[in-house]
Amino acid sequence: MTNISFSQAFSPENFKYNTQQIINMLSEYLQSMHEDFDTKKVLKSTNWESILSECLSPTSSFSNDWQSFVQKIIDYSQHLHHPNYIGHQVAVPLPMASAIDLVSSFLNNSTAIVEMGPIHAAIETKLIEWVAQKIGYGGDSGGFINAGGSLGNLMALLAARQVKSGYDVWNDGIQQPLAVLVSDQAHYCVERATQIMGLGKNGAISIASNRDFQVTRKALDLSFQEALKKYRKVIAVVGSCCNTGPGTFENLQIIAEFCKEHDLWFHVDGAHGAPVVLSEKYSNLTNGISQADSVVWDFHKMMMMPSLCTGVVFRKKENSYMALKQHAPYLYSNEKTDDWQAISQRTMECTKPSMGLKAYFCLRHYGENFFASYIDYTFDMGKYFADIIEKNSNFELAVIPQGNIVCFRFMSNNGCLDTLQKAICKKVVQLGRFYIVNTTLKDKVYLRTTIMNPFTTKETLVKLLSHIHEVATNLQKENIQ
Ligand SMILES: Cc1ncc(COP(=O)(O)O)c(C=O)c1O
């Protein structure tokens, strides 16, 4: 290991020179993803053991060639900028957002309290005000940015527990079994949140979705009755906007009315779909969102931000304080301060990076319409993909998609369709021309795609379908069914 002085490590010249090299490598990478991407694999290798062996111990020196290491990291990463990446709901980050993230990490200001990062806390506040306004909340709303939708859902449900249980759970602990109603198609983090909250294994009561993978009023009533039968007090209903697996948007108005009737907290998990409010063409999918008590909105999904950046917004600002009610004299004085000056009174994180800066910057830099057109484009592509799947008798859709998540399967007259879909998915990922995933919906295995890349075109989707057809045909020849 070479001996490096602090002055060398913090040298502005070295920083400029080294960063420029990293920027050059990333720019070349970006260019290759736009020009000759069809000759490049989306995922270089699925041999996890060999990848592990590529990574030496953190104490082994680069021997003055850290550049090769950075290039290796680029090469072995999942290539989200590749237009044939059509897998999970991970954003294709806007290059400028990543550049601004460097400013955040370089300055390393926390947004816990205003003194630790004054302008960063102010920006977070402005970003949350914008989210609240887009959702349709009034002036007395409020919230914060935190690390991810899973954590955001937990925070909102903790607030629901405090407000709707009828006693001071934070101080006295749970006195009576509680329950949260949530669709059987929701993201797993909701159930995880209820277990973390001490509601137990049956604390999240599944609302049975219908054939279209959506919740109905009747199903809501049934799950409410089920909770009562189990002597559980229902505190909240979670409406998915949209459900992760099938990508279906719940009718939020039905859930809002139900919550009003039963005096329940209405939480919208809009990790994927809340930003759809920006789109004139598709915002009807989010009708009713403004009636929610709380909404989670991920910028690192449908807003093209690098991970993580999640808005957690409450219709009533006072409720944003309900999840955690602690006193920390080394951070907060007893003097009354404006709430934006002590964001960490409301967040799980203490030290919290300036996560909102990239989103705030890009909104100002590119404008709201840019993001609306991204949603329109990816949702239009979802519809187009569904169209060509429907017209092809070799395939079957799980459900007609409402957005950019499309689930379907290859049909075969013999053998187990589920095994075949899994084998197709594995082979497609191994071959590396495309990246897709699979999921189980109502006991059937489907191939699952999410169109996240604004450079994924109709042509890409046509090619994907014929690639899957070819892979499936070959697998069948090998007797894998
Ligand atoms: C509807 C929904 N909620 C929550 C999450 C989890 O969000 P995060 O990955 O930001 O924790 C996801 C992730 O896919 C999701 O689709």
The ligand as a Gaussian input file, in Angstrom:
#p B3LYP/6-31G(d) Opt

LIG

0 1
 C      -45.489000      -0.320000      -4.813000
 C      -44.133000      -0.399000      -4.194000
 N      -43.971000      -0.012000      -2.917000
 C      -42.772000      -0.040000      -2.315000
 C      -41.666000      -0.487000      -2.975000
 C      -40.346000      -0.512000      -2.260000
 O      -39.695000       0.679000      -2.519000
 P      -38.112000       0.835000      -2.218000
 O      -37.454000      -0.142000      -3.126000
 O      -37.857000       2.254000      -2.572000
 O      -37.906000       0.535000      -0.781000
 C      -41.773000      -0.894000      -4.303000
 C      -40.596000      -1.402000      -5.023000
 O      -40.658000      -1.935000      -6.085000
 C      -43.041000      -0.854000      -4.925000
 O      -43.219000      -1.232000      -6.183000

